[in-house]
Amino acid sequence: MVPTIQTDNYEFLKNYIHRESGILLDNDKHYLLEARLLPIVQQSQLASLDALCAALRSNGEPQFRKKIVEAMTTHETLFFRDMSPFEALKNDVLPALIEQRRTTRKLSFWSAAASSGQEAYSLAMMLLEMGLGGWNIQILGTDLSEPILERAREGRYMQIEVNRGLPANYMVKYFDREGLDWKIKDQIRRMVSYEKFDLRQSMRTKGPFDVIFCRNVLIYFDTETKKKILGELRAALFP
């Protein structure tokens, strides 16, 4: 297939996206650029991806530039994704932590690539199911995209989203039906706060946390950025 963007413009976009988000694109991801950015081309009434590059070079308008970066971030997520990390947390990590924190009855978690909130809310539901409703539970969810965080804060999900990974009894217990959608109950929403955060920033103001979930995001960064992020995450954990 003939690429729909000139080589120099592909390099320009690749470098721009890497600089602004840390996402590293290979040299053969033309299809990904098209899938993510052609909607912006159409919304902005531009003729092509090359025209979008020209606009990006000349347009200092923050919303336009932010749209491009946010379009390139991946928001694929689901409740209790892959399940094994949640099982490890429930069976191995949390029992020891609960024993350590019996006097303070306080636990803190960070969902470091929260997307639309399913991971953080899965944590909250699991903690309640383990009988920790009377504890001081703090769950922070962060993401680079403000629009996706607004979705997380609202806690409203389509039927297809609650069908993916969420046990049926949890849906009945922790969600209310609103039209065609399901909205998570306030009891769960109050356990989670969301804020915008770039994982390449210093994490010294975050935490300390008992547990950090940082899943399905490091694959988009180069090796040096991965090392830096992992070092910062380690420093954000309780000893």
Stockholm file with secondary structure:
# STOCKHOLM 1.0

chainA/1-239         MVPTIQTDNYEFLKNYIHRESGILLDNDKHYLLEARLLPIVQQSQLASLDALCAALRSNGEPQFRKKIVEAMTTHETLFFRDMSPFEALKNDVLPALIEQRRTTRKLSFWSAAASSGQEAYSLAMMLLEMGLGGWNIQILGTDLSEPILERAREGRYMQIEVNRGLPANYMVKYFDREGLDWKIKDQIRRMVSYEKFDLRQSMRTKGPFDVIFCRNVLIYFDTETKKKILGELRAALFP
#=GR chainA/1-239 SS CCCSSCHHHHHHHHHHHHHHHCCCCCTTCHHHHHHHHHHHHHHTTCSSHHHHHHHHHHCCCHHHHHHHHHHHSCCCCCTTTTSHHHHHIIIIIHHHHHHHTTTTCEEEEEETTCTTSHHHHHHHHHHHHTTCTTSEEEEEEEESCHHHHHHHHHTEEEHHHHTTTCCHHHHHHHEEEETTEEEECHHHHTTEEEEECCTTSCCTTSCCBSEEECCSCGGGSCHHHHHHHHHHHHHTBCC
#=GC SS_cons         CCCSSCHHHHHHHHHHHHHHHCCCCCTTCHHHHHHHHHHHHHHTTCSSHHHHHHHHHHCCCHHHHHHHHHHHSCCCCCTTTTSHHHHHIIIIIHHHHHHHTTTTCEEEEEETTCTTSHHHHHHHHHHHHTTCTTSEEEEEEEESCHHHHHHHHHTEEEHHHHTTTCCHHHHHHHEEEETTEEEECHHHHTTEEEEECCTTSCCTTSCCBSEEECCSCGGGSCHHHHHHHHHHHHHTBCC
//
